[in-house]
Amino acid sequence: MKEYARGVQLEFVEESKEQAAMARIYTFEKGKKLDSVSIEFASNMYIKYCSLCHGKDREGYAADFAPSLRSPSLMATTQNSNYLRHAVSYGRQGTAMAGYAKSQGGPLNEVDIDLLLQWLYELSGVEKAVELSTESVTGDLAIGKELYTQYCASCHGEKGEGINAPALGNPMLLATASDAFLRYAISEGREGTPMVAFKDSLKSAEIDALTAYLRSRASGWNAPGAITVTEPLPEDYVLNPENKTPEFTLREGLYVSSEQLLKALQDSARFVMLDARSKAAWHQTHIPGAVSVPYYEEPDTFIEHLPNDSTMIVVYCACPHAASQRVVNTLKRFGYKHTAILDEGVLVWAQRGYPIQSGQVE
């Protein structure tokens, strides 16, 4: 700041080298190779936050049996999904993997996580992502259970708790891993790790059965069996229609906490719950009683079936707000006043061990 004849004015000077470097780091483009500045920044993040468990060369199993982050099969099947992003952001409750997103009390913002993942993908050498189906995998659960006990339990634990391999019973893992992702890992293995490929030792139907069994455990490892998932009919959209509507305390007049929503479910309160994610995500895992209303659908596909009275309508997604906000905006445009968004999103809901539903599709 300098004094001039007409008074004090601000004088803008050339940005510092540090500011220029940070600008370059945070303006990287997906699909283009990282420059040397971004590579160094990402490498330092990895060393600081990840290498202790995942190893200095991403080989895995340095501590707490953390998986390899350079296995081609893992890196090829996660490039076009949010699987690793969610793992870094939210962690794996009940394991040594903590959440690193700032929204979870961690040190990394969204751009940091994007940069870290792009760095990992570039180092993996995988040039083309493997496109995975979003369809559910069906199979004989009894056979799947036998196969799990025979081939998987010694490393992944009898109840999926993880011994010297990832905890396959972790709610967050099952909430973010598609059936095709699980099946590919079983079939192709994880190169450079103890996880072998089973495509030559198991029949295709057996791999299907094992995949379906793992999916059936999303509702809890001790669940008696798979829950057949059928979308609610319009007459069932309102949960507990004879009871009272919950009295939520909404943050900013819009966001309801997961604790309040859980209590409403436990109290059998009257409300409607909408899942704003894709139908594939709903079939994979959802909060019991939720109606699939993808954010990209036209409102006339669902609006006529929703009550426009004092009934509270709670919308959730995984973002944790973006898709939900779009659905809520649509509801408000049609005159709905009693709406709320699940503040933490469905992934944190699952991470906390709150009720989720998943299984075979009829």
VEXKE-713170 format. One line per field, with one value per residue (C-alpha): x, y, z; residue in three letters; residue number from 1. Coordinates in Angstrom, 2 decimals, decimal comma. Example, Ala and Ser with C-alpha at 12.3 -4.5 7.8 and 13.67 -1.06 7.14 Angstrom:
REM VEXKE-713170
xx = [12,30:13,67]
yy = [-4,50:-1,06]
zz = [7,80:7,14]
residu = [Ala:Ser]
num = [1:2]
This chain:
REM VEXKE-713170
xx = [0,00:1,39:0,41:-0,34:-1,36:-5,02:-4,75:-3,90:-4,23:-3,47:-0,59:-0,74:2,61:3,72:2,57:5,16:6,78:4,87:1,54:2,38:3,31:0,06:-1,92:-0,24:-0,87:-4,58:-5,25:-4,28:-6,66:-8,06:-7,01:-3,73:-0,43:0,54:3,42:6,51:5,12:1,88:3,76:6,02:3,07:1,10:4,15:4,69:1,03:1,38:4,56:3,00:-0,43:-0,35:3,09:3,12:0,56:0,51:4,31:6,73:6,35:2,58:3,26:0,91:1,10:3,60:1,32:-2,14:-2,24:-3,18:-3,72:-1,45:-2,19:-0,31:-2,09:-3,14:-6,46:-7,38:-6,28:-7,92:-11,31:-11,49:-10,57:-14,18:-15,79:-15,66:-14,46:-10,99:-12,24:-14,77:-12,16:-9,76:-12,49:-14,48:-12,15:-13,21:-14,82:-13,56:-10,25:-6,99:-8,10:-9,33:-11,18:-8,88:-11,43:-11,73:-15,45:-14,49:-11,93:-9,05:-6,36:-7,30:-9,68:-11,42:-8,76:-6,01:-7,80:-8,33:-4,64:-3,52:-5,70:-4,58:-0,97:-1,67:-3,34:-0,46:2,13:0,16:0,90:-2,67:-3,47:-7,08:-9,73:-11,75:-15,42:-17,51:-21,18:-23,65:-25,89:-26,33:-24,67:-26,91:-25,81:-26,43:-25,80:-25,32:-22,57:-21,12:-20,95:-19,14:-16,66:-16,02:-15,24:-12,97:-11,04:-11,47:-11,95:-8,32:-7,28:-10,47:-11,85:-14,75:-17,06:-15,33:-13,47:-10,12:-7,11:-4,27:-6,42:-9,16:-12,27:-14,88:-17,64:-16,98:-20,24:-18,45:-16,60:-19,80:-21,65:-19,13:-18,01:-20,27:-21,01:-18,91:-16,00:-16,12:-16,45:-13,50:-11,28:-12,18:-11,68:-8,52:-6,89:-4,59:-1,19:1,78:-0,29:-1,36:-4,77:-4,64:-6,90:-9,64:-10,75:-8,88:-9,76:-13,44:-16,24:-18,01:-21,15:-19,07:-17,57:-21,11:-22,19:-19,28:-19,98:-23,68:-22,82:-20,57:-23,31:-25,82:-23,59:-24,08:-26,99:-24,72:-22,45:-24,84:-27,90:-29,90:-29,91:-30,10:-32,88:-34,81:-34,83:-38,05:-38,81:-41,62:-45,01:-46,52:-48,93:-45,92:-43,96:-45,12:-43,50:-45,76:-48,66:-50,73:-48,04:-46,77:-44,30:-40,84:-39,91:-36,46:-34,10:-32,73:-29,35:-29,85:-33,49:-32,65:-30,18:-31,19:-28,51:-28,11:-28,79:-32,19:-33,08:-32,06:-34,30:-37,20:-36,78:-36,51:-39,59:-41,60:-42,32:-44,36:-42,21:-41,04:-37,42:-36,03:-32,71:-31,44:-28,65:-28,92:-31,13:-28,00:-26,70:-30,09:-30,04:-26,48:-27,29:-29,87:-31,54:-34,55:-37,77:-36,14:-37,72:-35,38:-35,78:-32,62:-31,74:-31,69:-35,28:-38,10:-40,36:-43,51:-42,13:-42,53:-44,08:-47,72:-47,15:-45,68:-47,91:-47,89:-49,09:-47,34:-45,48:-41,72:-39,78:-36,11:-33,77:-30,28:-27,40:-23,67:-22,24:-23,43:-25,73:-25,52:-27,94:-30,24:-30,31:-31,46:-34,39:-35,31:-35,22:-37,65:-39,97:-39,91:-40,67:-43,82:-44,82:-43,48:-42,54:-41,64:-38,35:-34,93:-31,57:-29,59:-26,62:-23,88:-25,10:-25,63:-21,93:-21,35:-24,67:-23,33:-19,92:-21,59:-23,22:-26,75:-29,34:-28,82:-30,44:-28,98:-29,33:-30,56:-32,86:-36,05]
yy = [0,00:3,39:7,02:9,02:12,63:11,62:9,48:5,93:3,29:-0,40:-1,32:-4,80:-6,44:-9,63:-12,76:-14,65:-17,80:-19,79:-18,35:-19,08:-22,66:-23,22:-21,82:-24,31:-27,17:-26,49:-25,84:-29,28:-30,79:-34,29:-36,22:-34,34:-35,34:-33,62:-31,18:-31,44:-29,03:-30,98:-34,28:-33,09:-31,77:-35,02:-37,12:-35,16:-35,64:-39,38:-39,58:-37,53:-39,15:-42,55:-44,16:-45,21:-47,93:-48,28:-48,26:-45,74:-47,29:-47,91:-51,62:-52,00:-54,02:-51,69:-51,41:-52,63:-54,73:-51,67:-52,74:-52,01:-48,79:-49,78:-53,00:-52,58:-54,36:-52,00:-48,86:-49,88:-50,56:-47,41:-44,68:-44,13:-44,54:-42,81:-45,90:-44,60:-41,03:-42,20:-44,38:-41,44:-38,98:-41,03:-43,84:-47,26:-47,18:-49,91:-50,12:-48,16:-46,23:-42,84:-40,26:-37,56:-35,11:-31,80:-32,45:-35,42:-33,50:-34,49:-32,34:-32,65:-30,58:-31,95:-30,69:-32,30:-35,64:-35,23:-34,47:-37,38:-39,84:-38,58:-38,96:-42,55:-43,39:-41,95:-43,88:-47,12:-47,11:-48,10:-46,43:-47,50:-47,85:-51,05:-50,25:-52,18:-53,03:-51,40:-54,49:-56,61:-60,03:-62,92:-66,30:-69,10:-67,61:-70,98:-71,87:-68,39:-68,80:-72,13:-70,66:-67,68:-69,97:-72,13:-69,50:-66,08:-66,28:-67,05:-63,58:-61,52:-62,97:-65,28:-62,28:-60,07:-58,20:-58,44:-60,30:-59,64:-58,37:-55,73:-56,00:-57,08:-56,76:-53,06:-51,15:-48,33:-50,74:-52,55:-49,26:-48,00:-51,19:-52,32:-55,98:-55,85:-54,34:-57,16:-59,80:-58,41:-58,44:-62,08:-63,11:-61,16:-60,81:-57,97:-58,20:-57,94:-58,85:-62,07:-61,75:-64,33:-64,52:-67,13:-67,11:-70,36:-72,19:-71,23:-71,53:-68,40:-69,38:-69,86:-66,38:-65,06:-66,90:-65,52:-61,99:-62,29:-63,59:-60,60:-58,23:-59,97:-59,12:-55,38:-55,50:-57,02:-60,05:-62,00:-61,19:-64,40:-64,03:-61,67:-59,12:-59,10:-55,53:-54,29:-50,66:-49,34:-48,86:-45,36:-46,41:-47,32:-44,09:-42,68:-44,59:-45,26:-43,16:-43,44:-41,99:-38,49:-36,68:-36,14:-32,76:-32,25:-29,45:-28,48:-26,86:-23,73:-24,72:-27,57:-30,17:-32,96:-34,89:-38,63:-39,04:-37,39:-39,44:-42,65:-41,75:-41,06:-44,54:-46,12:-44,20:-45,30:-41,67:-40,65:-39,32:-39,96:-40,74:-40,23:-41,56:-39,04:-41,27:-43,51:-46,59:-48,76:-47,12:-47,64:-51,35:-51,60:-50,16:-47,80:-46,74:-49,00:-47,47:-45,06:-44,45:-44,26:-40,81:-40,18:-36,50:-36,63:-37,87:-35,61:-34,67:-36,05:-39,56:-39,23:-35,93:-37,02:-39,81:-37,64:-36,08:-32,29:-31,76:-31,70:-34,95:-34,41:-35,50:-36,32:-36,60:-38,10:-38,78:-39,51:-36,11:-35,44:-32,61:-31,95:-34,55:-34,14:-30,38:-30,80:-33,01:-30,65:-27,71:-29,58:-30,28:-26,63:-25,56:-27,67:-26,09:-28,60:-26,86:-29,71:-30,96:-31,77:-33,13:-35,75:-33,62:-36,24:-38,27:-42,00:-42,93:-41,53:-43,11:-46,51:-45,80:-45,27:-48,66:-47,30:-49,49:-50,09:-52,54:-54,39:-57,68:-59,39:-57,68:-59,47]
zz = [0,00:-1,01:-0,56:-3,70:-4,32:-4,31:-1,19:-0,22:-2,95:-3,24:-5,48:-7,03:-7,43:-9,16:-7,33:-5,33:-6,67:-4,04:-5,18:-8,80:-7,96:-6,05:-8,96:-11,29:-8,88:-8,58:-12,26:-13,53:-16,08:-16,01:-19,09:-19,36:-17,82:-14,59:-14,79:-12,57:-9,96:-9,53:-9,48:-6,69:-4,68:-5,10:-4,26:-1,06:-0,10:-0,63:1,44:4,23:4,44:2,70:2,60:6,26:5,55:1,76:1,38:-0,09:-3,55:-3,23:-2,88:0,07:3,28:4,95:8,00:8,98:5,78:3,73:0,09:-2,83:-4,72:-7,84:-8,79:-12,45:-11,91:-9,06:-10,87:-14,15:-12,55:-10,42:-12,92:-13,98:-10,57:-7,21:-5,35:-4,42:-4,00:-1,41:0,32:0,67:1,63:4,13:5,13:6,33:9,75:12,04:10,19:10,26:7,16:8,35:6,30:4,89:3,48:5,28:5,64:7,82:9,85:7,58:5,93:2,23:0,16:-2,94:-5,33:-3,22:-3,49:-7,25:-7,70:-5,51:-7,42:-10,83:-9,69:-8,58:-11,88:-13,91:-11,90:-12,31:-16,03:-16,84:-20,14:-20,54:-17,86:-17,60:-18,11:-15,59:-15,84:-13,46:-13,51:-10,40:-10,25:-9,21:-7,91:-5,43:-1,97:-0,29:-2,74:-2,36:1,40:1,06:-1,40:0,86:3,79:1,63:-0,30:1,33:5,10:5,92:4,70:4,74:7,98:8,76:9,05:6,51:9,24:7,47:8,86:6,46:3,59:3,16:5,32:2,78:5,34:5,83:5,14:3,32:1,04:0,09:-0,30:-2,87:-4,64:-7,48:-8,09:-11,25:-9,31:-6,74:-9,44:-11,42:-8,32:-7,62:-11,22:-12,05:-8,63:-7,61:-9,27:-6,94:-3,87:-2,13:-3,86:-6,64:-9,69:-9,38:-13,02:-13,73:-10,51:-10,15:-12,68:-13,84:-11,92:-8,77:-9,10:-9,54:-6,39:-4,39:-5,63:-4,78:-1,32:-0,61:-1,79:0,49:3,46:2,92:5,36:8,00:7,98:10,19:8,09:7,54:3,77:0,86:0,85:-2,40:-3,56:-5,12:-5,67:-3,45:-5,07:-4,96:-2,22:-0,08:-0,56:2,78:5,62:8,61:7,24:10,42:12,69:13,43:11,20:12,77:14,21:12,76:13,73:10,33:9,79:7,69:7,44:5,06:6,32:8,69:10,58:10,20:13,92:13,57:10,51:12,28:15,23:12,87:11,40:14,84:16,04:12,98:12,11:9,06:6,23:2,68:1,83:-1,67:-3,02:-5,59:-6,97:-10,02:-9,88:-10,07:-6,89:-5,22:-6,09:-4,78:-1,36:0,05:3,28:3,97:2,73:0,29:-3,11:-6,11:-7,71:-9,79:-9,96:-13,77:-14,16:-15,24:-12,30:-13,94:-13,36:-9,59:-8,51:-8,77:-6,26:-3,50:-0,83:-0,77:2,78:6,15:5,41:5,55:2,46:3,11:0,12:0,19:-2,16:-1,85:-2,85:-0,08:-1,27:-5,03:-6,40:-3,40:-3,90:-7,48:-6,43:-3,58:-5,98:-8,21:-5,28:-4,22:-7,77:-7,54:-4,25:-1,73:1,53:3,89:2,48:3,92:2,77:4,68:5,69:5,75:2,77:2,44:2,51:5,98:6,97:5,90:7,45:10,83:10,65:10,29:8,51:4,82:2,46:-0,44:-2,23:-5,32:-7,76:-8,69]
residu = [Met:Lys:Glu:Tyr:Ala:Arg:Gly:Val:Gln:Leu:Glu:Phe:Val:Glu:Glu:Ser:Lys:Glu:Gln:Ala:Ala:Met:Ala:Arg:Ile:Tyr:Thr:Phe:Glu:Lys:Gly:Lys:Lys:Leu:Asp:Ser:Val:Ser:Ile:Glu:Phe:Ala:Ser:Asn:Met:Tyr:Ile:Lys:Tyr:Cys:Ser:Leu:Cys:His:Gly:Lys:Asp:Arg:Glu:Gly:Tyr:Ala:Ala:Asp:Phe:Ala:Pro:Ser:Leu:Arg:Ser:Pro:Ser:Leu:Met:Ala:Thr:Thr:Gln:Asn:Ser:Asn:Tyr:Leu:Arg:His:Ala:Val:Ser:Tyr:Gly:Arg:Gln:Gly:Thr:Ala:Met:Ala:Gly:Tyr:Ala:Lys:Ser:Gln:Gly:Gly:Pro:Leu:Asn:Glu:Val:Asp:Ile:Asp:Leu:Leu:Leu:Gln:Trp:Leu:Tyr:Glu:Leu:Ser:Gly:Val:Glu:Lys:Ala:Val:Glu:Leu:Ser:Thr:Glu:Ser:Val:Thr:Gly:Asp:Leu:Ala:Ile:Gly:Lys:Glu:Leu:Tyr:Thr:Gln:Tyr:Cys:Ala:Ser:Cys:His:Gly:Glu:Lys:Gly:Glu:Gly:Ile:Asn:Ala:Pro:Ala:Leu:Gly:Asn:Pro:Met:Leu:Leu:Ala:Thr:Ala:Ser:Asp:Ala:Phe:Leu:Arg:Tyr:Ala:Ile:Ser:Glu:Gly:Arg:Glu:Gly:Thr:Pro:Met:Val:Ala:Phe:Lys:Asp:Ser:Leu:Lys:Ser:Ala:Glu:Ile:Asp:Ala:Leu:Thr:Ala:Tyr:Leu:Arg:Ser:Arg:Ala:Ser:Gly:Trp:Asn:Ala:Pro:Gly:Ala:Ile:Thr:Val:Thr:Glu:Pro:Leu:Pro:Glu:Asp:Tyr:Val:Leu:Asn:Pro:Glu:Asn:Lys:Thr:Pro:Glu:Phe:Thr:Leu:Arg:Glu:Gly:Leu:Tyr:Val:Ser:Ser:Glu:Gln:Leu:Leu:Lys:Ala:Leu:Gln:Asp:Ser:Ala:Arg:Phe:Val:Met:Leu:Asp:Ala:Arg:Ser:Lys:Ala:Ala:Trp:His:Gln:Thr:His:Ile:Pro:Gly:Ala:Val:Ser:Val:Pro:Tyr:Tyr:Glu:Glu:Pro:Asp:Thr:Phe:Ile:Glu:His:Leu:Pro:Asn:Asp:Ser:Thr:Met:Ile:Val:Val:Tyr:Cys:Ala:Cys:Pro:His:Ala:Ala:Ser:Gln:Arg:Val:Val:Asn:Thr:Leu:Lys:Arg:Phe:Gly:Tyr:Lys:His:Thr:Ala:Ile:Leu:Asp:Glu:Gly:Val:Leu:Val:Trp:Ala:Gln:Arg:Gly:Tyr:Pro:Ile:Gln:Ser:Gly:Gln:Val:Glu]
num = [1:2:3:4:5:6:7:8:9:10:11:12:13:14:15:16:17:18:19:20:21:22:23:24:25:26:27:28:29:30:31:32:33:34:35:36:37:38:39:40:41:42:43:44:45:46:47:48:49:50:51:52:53:54:55:56:57:58:59:60:61:62:63:64:65:66:67:68:69:70:71:72:73:74:75:76:77:78:79:80:81:82:83:84:85:86:87:88:89:90:91:92:93:94:95:96:97:98:99:100:101:102:103:104:105:106:107:108:109:110:111:112:113:114:115:116:117:118:119:120:121:122:123:124:125:126:127:128:129:130:131:132:133:134:135:136:137:138:139:140:141:142:143:144:145:146:147:148:149:150:151:152:153:154:155:156:157:158:159:160:161:162:163:164:165:166:167:168:169:170:171:172:173:174:175:176:177:178:179:180:181:182:183:184:185:186:187:188:189:190:191:192:193:194:195:196:197:198:199:200:201:202:203:204:205:206:207:208:209:210:211:212:213:214:215:216:217:218:219:220:221:222:223:224:225:226:227:228:229:230:231:232:233:234:235:236:237:238:239:240:241:242:243:244:245:246:247:248:249:250:251:252:253:254:255:256:257:258:259:260:261:262:263:264:265:266:267:268:269:270:271:272:273:274:275:276:277:278:279:280:281:282:283:284:285:286:287:288:289:290:291:292:293:294:295:296:297:298:299:300:301:302:303:304:305:306:307:308:309:310:311:312:313:314:315:316:317:318:319:320:321:322:323:324:325:326:327:328:329:330:331:332:333:334:335:336:337:338:339:340:341:342:343:344:345:346:347:348:349:350:351:352:353:354:355:356:357:358:359:360:361:362]
